[in-house]
């Protein structure tokens, strides 16, 4: 009997307790599977204690956990300190912080990446869409009023026949949208309350017009287009919370107004910007950035701007190649902005390429300093083999590479056929090379054909030497292949000084 009790005690002790902090489960490798069994639907944040974005997310994440718990929902939120639980983080491919994954039905394999915003309502809405019906059925006016009151954006389909083709198209659209709650209504009282005289779809929102009514043939595709055009404000401020909606949305052309919110003419500028936005809904996203905020200074740097140069307008496309555009006039008026956007939409604008002035001593050291204005002359010199590092001053990987790159320059400083160079790609841009991550290493062999070879070998003096001595064959790859472990240019606003504090490879990501 004693032996049996001891075994039971050991078994109980071996069952991992799952502690909670602010309604969030504290998960470790030792209790992870236990938590999945007890709570089949868990959203898990893999974080680092030093990560600025994780700290910003924490109160909203806890708020979402509390909302779900208060509702009696079976959905739970958990968190994993990836710096302490490295094996668990590696198992789920965590490379940046925070990484958020949804484990559904107790399944440990292939969790779903969280893809919505960073506010509590966004998190709760996304989870409900993932675990419940695509659209809630409304039978009472109070249900609809609560849905609209509790949601930043909500979409309600009004259909007398819930089995009609239009209703089915509505449900298909609902299934395709993760971050907005959908509901369907057939009751006469609901039609009357919201002044619907016939079947239709209404998008309710807490900004701008307050509601938009769909007009046209109702198909899944047309409805998704309607939602895309109306789910964001005409003008949206760039913040920690809105960044996922801005970068994760389908609209990839963004016009940015950099303006200090404390300026006396701020509202005048906003009125002009908003007026211009009306004609480009669903085509160009209008964003304003408070140029006085310290957190936004790196974005200003990316566009070659300084605080004292604001207010200013820039436009960027976030397709396969990020391309920036600058208006000819710096006057912020609705007419100027409309004209600028119209020229862009018609493909009549030339990209704006930044360049520093050529330093007087650019060629005095073993590693030559390139800028946009002298790049072509040096890189495509048909008599030289030119090896260039494209870097960012804030990039941890670039800082690690710097002493090795200096040694490489020293080794070949007296070689008349080889040039080792570097270029700060945060303030210099060129047509010939599109930089997506840092550091990017490219080799320009001596020839007239403007050939470019990517370096993907070891970042060691030996590896670089072998590459150069082989004429770019050992360690080289066709231009266009990127090293996925590098700091992503698209995440420049996320880079924190903490990236380098512990020698961590991972970095903050959206």
C-alpha positions in Angstrom: 0.0 0.0 0.0 2.8 2.4 0.9 4.6 1.6 -2.4 1.3 2.4 -4.3 1.0 5.7 -2.5 4.6 6.6 -3.3 4.0 5.8 -7.0 0.9 7.9 -7.0 2.7 10.8 -5.4 5.6 10.5 -7.9 3.0 10.4 -10.8 1.3 13.5 -9.5 4.6 15.3 -9.0 5.6 14.5 -12.6 2.4 16.1 -13.9 3.6 19.6 -14.8 1.7 22.4 -13.1 0.8 25.2 -15.4 1.2 28.5 -13.5 -0.6 31.7 -14.6 0.5 35.3 -14.8 -2.3 37.9 -15.5 -4.5 35.1 -16.8 -1.7 34.0 -19.2 -0.4 30.4 -18.9 3.3 30.3 -18.2 4.5 27.5 -20.5 7.8 25.5 -20.4 9.0 22.4 -22.2 8.2 20.4 -19.1 4.5 21.4 -19.1 3.8 22.2 -22.7 2.2 18.9 -23.7 0.2 18.9 -20.4 -1.1 22.3 -21.2 -2.2 21.3 -24.7 -4.1 18.3 -23.3 -5.8 20.5 -20.6 -6.6 23.4 -23.0 -6.9 22.2 -26.6 -7.0 25.7 -28.1 -4.1 27.8 -27.0 -2.5 30.9 -28.5 1.2 30.9 -27.5 3.6 33.8 -27.5 7.3 33.0 -27.7 9.0 36.1 -26.3 12.3 37.4 -25.0 12.3 39.5 -21.7 14.5 42.2 -23.4 12.3 42.5 -26.5 10.7 46.0 -26.8 7.8 44.7 -28.9 7.1 41.9 -26.4 6.9 44.4 -23.6 4.5 46.6 -25.6 2.3 43.5 -26.4 2.2 42.2 -22.8 -0.7 44.3 -21.4 -2.9 43.8 -24.5 -2.1 40.1 -24.5 -3.0 39.8 -20.8 -6.2 41.8 -21.4 -7.2 39.4 -24.2 -6.6 36.5 -21.9 -8.7 38.0 -19.2 -11.6 38.8 -21.7 -11.7 35.2 -22.9 -11.5 33.8 -19.3 -14.3 36.1 -18.1 -16.5 34.9 -21.0 -15.9 31.4 -19.9 -14.2 30.6 -23.2 -12.2 27.4 -23.6 -9.6 29.4 -25.5 -6.5 30.2 -23.4 -3.4 32.3 -24.0 0.1 31.2 -23.0 3.6 32.5 -23.2 7.0 30.9 -23.5 10.3 32.7 -22.5 12.3 31.6 -25.5 15.6 32.6 -24.0 15.0 30.1 -21.2 13.2 27.5 -23.3 15.5 27.4 -26.3 14.7 23.8 -27.2 11.0 24.5 -27.3 11.5 27.7 -29.3 13.8 25.9 -31.8 11.2 23.1 -32.2 8.7 25.7 -33.5 11.1 27.6 -35.7 11.2 30.8 -33.6 13.6 33.3 -35.2 12.2 36.6 -34.0 10.3 38.1 -31.1 7.5 38.0 -30.5 6.5 34.9 -32.5 2.8 33.9 -31.8 1.3 30.6 -32.8 -2.1 29.1 -32.3 -2.4 25.4 -31.3 -5.9 24.1 -32.2 -7.6 20.9 -31.0 -4.7 19.9 -28.8 -2.5 19.3 -31.9 1.2 19.9 -31.2 2.2 19.7 -34.9 1.9 22.6 -37.4 0.4 25.4 -35.3 -1.1 28.3 -37.2 0.8 31.6 -37.3 -1.1 34.5 -35.7 -1.7 37.1 -38.3 -3.8 39.9 -36.9 -3.2 43.1 -34.8 -1.6 43.5 -31.4 -4.6 44.9 -29.5 -6.8 42.8 -27.2 -9.8 43.1 -29.4 -7.8 42.0 -32.5 -6.5 38.9 -30.6 -9.9 37.9 -29.3 -11.6 38.4 -32.7 -9.0 36.4 -34.5 -9.2 33.5 -32.0 -13.0 33.4 -32.2 -12.9 33.3 -36.0 -10.4 30.4 -35.8 -12.5 28.4 -33.4 -16.1 29.2 -34.1 -18.4 29.7 -37.1 -17.2 32.2 -39.8 -20.3 34.3 -39.1 -22.4 34.5 -36.0 -26.2 34.2 -36.5 -28.0 37.2 -35.0 -31.6 36.9 -33.8 -31.9 39.9 -31.6 -31.2 43.6 -32.1 -29.3 43.8 -28.9 -26.9 41.1 -30.2 -26.1 43.3 -33.2 -25.7 46.4 -31.1 -23.3 44.6 -28.8 -21.3 43.3 -31.7 -21.0 46.8 -33.2 -20.2 48.4 -29.9 -17.5 45.8 -29.0 -15.7 45.8 -32.4 -13.5 48.4 -34.1 -14.9 46.9 -37.4 -17.7 44.4 -37.9 -19.5 43.2 -41.0 -23.2 42.1 -40.9 -24.9 40.4 -43.8 -28.7 41.0 -44.0 -30.3 38.1 -45.9 -34.0 37.1 -45.7 -32.9 33.6 -46.9 -29.8 32.4 -45.2 -29.5 29.7 -47.9 -29.4 32.1 -50.8 -26.5 32.4 -53.2 -25.7 35.8 -51.8 -25.7 34.6 -48.3 -23.4 31.7 -49.2 -21.0 34.1 -50.9 -21.0 36.2 -47.8 -20.1 33.2 -45.7 -17.2 32.3 -48.0 -15.9 35.9 -47.6 -16.2 35.6 -43.9 -14.1 32.4 -43.9 -11.3 34.3 -45.7 -11.0 37.1 -43.2 -9.4 36.4 -39.9 -9.4 39.7 -38.0 -12.9 41.1 -38.4 -16.1 39.6 -36.9 -18.9 38.7 -39.3 -22.5 38.1 -38.5 -25.6 37.2 -40.5 -29.1 38.5 -39.8 -32.6 37.5 -41.2 -35.0 38.8 -38.7 -37.3 41.7 -39.7 -36.5 43.6 -36.6 -32.8 43.7 -37.5 -33.6 44.8 -41.1 -35.8 47.6 -39.6 -33.3 48.7 -36.9 -30.5 49.2 -39.5 -32.7 50.6 -42.2 -32.2 47.7 -44.6 -35.0 47.5 -47.2 -33.5 44.6 -49.0 -30.7 42.0 -48.7 -27.3 43.5 -48.4 -24.0 43.8 -46.4 -23.0 46.6 -44.1 -19.5 47.3 -42.7 -19.7 49.1 -39.3 -16.7 50.9 -37.9 -15.7 53.3 -35.2 -14.1 55.9 -37.5 -14.7 58.0 -40.6 -18.3 57.5 -41.9 -19.2 54.9 -39.3 -20.8 52.5 -41.8 -20.4 51.5 -45.4 -23.0 49.7 -47.4 -21.9 47.2 -50.1 -23.2 48.1 -53.6 -23.0 45.8 -56.6 -23.1 42.1 -57.4 -22.4 40.2 -54.3 -19.6 37.7 -54.8 -16.8 36.5 -52.5 -14.2 38.5 -54.5 -16.3 41.7 -54.7 -17.1 41.6 -51.0 -13.5 41.1 -50.0 -12.5 44.1 -52.2 -15.2 46.2 -50.4 -13.9 45.2 -47.0 -10.3 45.9 -48.0 -11.2 49.4 -49.1 -13.2 50.2 -46.0 -11.7 48.3 -43.0 -9.0 50.9 -42.2 -9.4 54.6 -41.6 -8.8 56.9 -44.5 -5.7 58.0 -42.7 -4.0 55.7 -40.2 -1.3 56.6 -37.7 1.7 54.3 -37.6 2.1 52.9 -34.1 3.1 49.7 -32.4 -0.5 48.5 -32.5 -1.3 49.5 -36.1 1.9 48.2 -37.7 0.6 44.6 -38.3 -2.5 46.0 -40.0 -0.4 48.3 -42.2 2.3 45.8 -43.2 0.1 42.7 -43.2 -2.7 44.2 -45.3 -3.3 43.6 -49.0 -2.6 47.3 -50.0 1.1 47.4 -50.7 1.3 51.0 -51.9 1.7 53.4 -49.0 1.9 57.2 -48.9 3.4 58.5 -45.7 3.1 62.0 -44.2 5.8 62.7 -41.6 4.5 65.4 -39.4 5.0 66.4 -35.7 1.7 66.0 -33.9 2.5 68.9 -31.7 2.8 71.3 -34.6 0.3 74.2 -34.6 -0.8 73.4 -38.2 -1.0 69.6 -37.6 -4.8 69.5 -38.0 -4.6 71.6 -41.2 -2.1 69.1 -42.7 -4.2 66.2 -41.6 -7.3 67.7 -43.2 -5.5 68.1 -46.5 -4.1 64.6 -46.3 -7.5 63.0 -45.5 -9.2 64.9 -48.3 -6.6 63.5 -50.8 -7.1 60.0 -49.4 -10.8 59.9 -50.4 -10.0 59.2 -54.0 -7.6 56.3 -53.4 -9.5 54.1 -51.0 -8.4 50.5 -51.4 -5.6 51.5 -53.7 -3.1 53.5 -51.7 -2.9 53.4 -47.9 -2.5 56.8 -46.3 -0.4 56.8 -43.2 0.9 59.5 -41.0 4.0 59.2 -38.7 4.7 61.5 -35.8 8.1 62.7 -36.7 8.8 63.9 -33.1 8.6 60.4 -31.6 11.9 58.8 -30.8 10.5 55.4 -31.8 10.0 56.7 -35.3 13.4 58.1 -36.0 14.7 55.0 -37.7 11.8 55.2 -40.2 12.8 58.8 -41.0 16.4 57.6 -41.5 15.1 54.9 -43.9 13.6 57.7 -46.1 16.6 59.9 -45.7 14.7 62.4 -43.6 15.6 64.4 -40.5 13.2 65.8 -37.9 13.8 69.3 -39.0 12.9 68.4 -42.6 9.3 67.5 -41.6 6.5 67.8 -42.5 7.3 65.7 -45.6 5.6 63.3 -48.0 7.0 60.0 -49.3 5.5 57.1 -51.1 6.7 53.5 -51.0 5.6 50.2 -52.6 6.1 47.0 -50.6 6.0 44.5 -53.5 8.9 42.2 -54.2 11.1 45.3 -54.6 10.6 48.2 -52.2 10.6 51.4 -54.2 10.4 54.9 -52.8 9.1 58.0 -54.4 9.4 61.7 -53.5 7.0 64.5 -54.7 8.4 67.5 -56.5 6.6 69.9 -54.3 7.0 69.8 -50.5 3.8 71.8 -50.0 1.2 69.5 -48.3 -2.1 70.3 -50.0 -4.8 68.0 -51.2 -4.3 68.9 -54.8 -0.5 68.3 -54.7 -1.0 64.9 -53.0 -3.7 63.8 -55.4 -1.5 64.8 -58.3 1.4 62.9 -56.9 -0.6 59.7 -56.3 -2.2 60.0 -59.7 1.2 60.1 -61.4 2.2 57.1 -59.3 -0.9 55.1 -60.3 -0.3 55.9 -63.9 3.3 54.7 -63.7 4.8 58.1 -64.5 7.0 58.6 -61.5 10.7 57.8 -61.3 11.9 56.1 -58.1 13.7 58.4 -55.6 17.1 57.0 -54.9 19.0 58.4 -51.9 22.7 59.1 -51.8 25.2 60.7 -49.5 27.8 63.0 -50.9 31.1 61.3 -51.9 33.4 61.5 -48.9 36.8 63.2 -49.7 38.6 60.2 -48.2 36.4 57.5 -49.7 39.4 55.6 -51.2 42.0 56.3 -48.5 41.5 53.2 -46.4 41.8 49.5 -47.4 38.0 49.2 -47.4 36.6 51.8 -49.9 33.5 53.8 -49.0 30.8 53.8 -51.6 27.7 56.0 -51.8 25.0 56.2 -54.5 26.9 58.8 -56.4 30.1 56.8 -56.9 28.7 53.3 -56.9 28.4 52.8 -60.7 31.9 54.1 -61.4 33.5 51.7 -58.9 31.4 48.6 -58.9 31.2 48.3 -62.6 34.8 49.2 -63.4 35.6 46.6 -66.1 39.2 46.3 -65.0 38.5 45.6 -61.3 37.0 42.7 -59.3 34.9 44.5 -56.7 33.6 42.9 -53.5 31.0 45.0 -51.6 29.2 44.8 -48.3 25.8 46.5 -48.2 25.2 47.2 -44.5 23.1 49.0 -42.0 24.7 50.8 -39.0 22.2 49.3 -36.6 22.5 45.7 -37.9 24.1 43.3 -35.3 25.3 40.9 -38.0 27.0 43.8 -39.8 28.8 44.8 -36.6 30.0 41.2 -36.1 31.3 41.2 -39.7 33.1 44.6 -39.6 36.5 43.5 -38.2 36.6 40.6 -40.6 35.8 42.8 -43.5 38.5 45.3 -42.4 41.0 42.4 -42.4 39.9 41.4 -45.9 40.5 45.0 -47.1 43.9 45.1 -45.5 44.8 41.8 -47.2 44.0 43.1 -50.7 44.9 46.8 -50.3 47.9 46.4 -52.6 46.2 44.2 -55.1 45.5 46.3 -58.2 42.8 44.0 -59.5 40.7 43.6 -56.3 38.6 46.3 -54.5 37.0 45.6 -51.1 34.3 48.1 -50.4 31.2 48.9 -48.2 28.1 50.9 -48.6 25.6 52.1 -46.0 22.3 51.0 -47.6 20.1 52.8 -45.2 21.1 56.2 -46.8 22.3 55.1 -50.3 20.2 53.4 -52.9 21.0 52.2 -56.4 19.1 50.7 -59.3 21.5 47.9 -59.9 21.2 46.2 -56.5 18.1 45.8 -54.4 19.0 45.1 -50.8 16.5 43.1 -48.7 18.6 42.1 -45.7 21.8 43.0 -43.9 24.5 42.4 -44.5 24.2 41.7 -48.2 27.5 40.7 -49.9 27.9 41.0 -53.7 30.8 40.5 -56.1 31.2 42.5 -59.3 33.7 40.6 -61.5 36.0 42.5 -63.9 34.1 42.5 -67.2 31.9 44.6 -69.4 28.7 42.6 -68.9 27.7 44.1 -65.5 27.5 40.6 -63.9 26.6 40.4 -60.2 27.3 37.4 -58.0 25.9 36.9 -54.5 28.2 35.7 -51.8 26.5 33.0 -49.7 29.6 31.3 -48.2 31.2 31.4 -44.7 31.6 34.9 -43.3 35.3 34.3 -42.4 38.5 35.7 -43.7 39.3 32.3 -45.1 35.9 32.0 -46.8 36.2 35.4 -48.4 39.7 34.8 -49.5 38.8 31.5 -51.2 35.9 33.3 -52.9 38.0 36.1 -54.3 40.9 33.8 -55.4 38.4 31.6 -57.2 37.0 34.6 -59.1 33.7 34.4 -57.3 32.9 30.7 -57.9 33.5 29.2 -54.4 30.9 30.5 -52.1 29.0 32.3 -54.8 25.5 32.0 -56.0 23.4 33.5 -58.8 22.3 37.1 -57.9 19.0 37.1 -56.1 19.5 34.4 -53.5 19.4 35.9 -50.0 20.6 34.6 -46.6 17.5 34.2 -44.6 19.3 34.5 -41.3 20.1 38.2 -41.8 18.3 41.2 -40.5 15.4 41.9 -42.7 15.1 45.4 -44.2 11.3 45.2 -43.9 11.8 45.0 -40.1 14.0 48.1 -39.8 11.4 49.8 -37.5 11.6 46.8 -35.2 15.4 46.6 -34.6 16.3 47.3 -31.0 19.6 47.9 -29.3 18.9 44.8 -27.3 19.5 42.7 -30.5 23.2 42.7 -29.8 23.1 42.7 -26.0 23.2 38.9 -25.5 24.7 37.9 -28.8 21.4 36.6 -29.9 20.8 35.8 -33.5 17.1 36.5 -33.3 15.7 39.9 -33.6 12.4 41.7 -32.9 9.9 41.2 -35.7 6.4 42.4 -36.4 
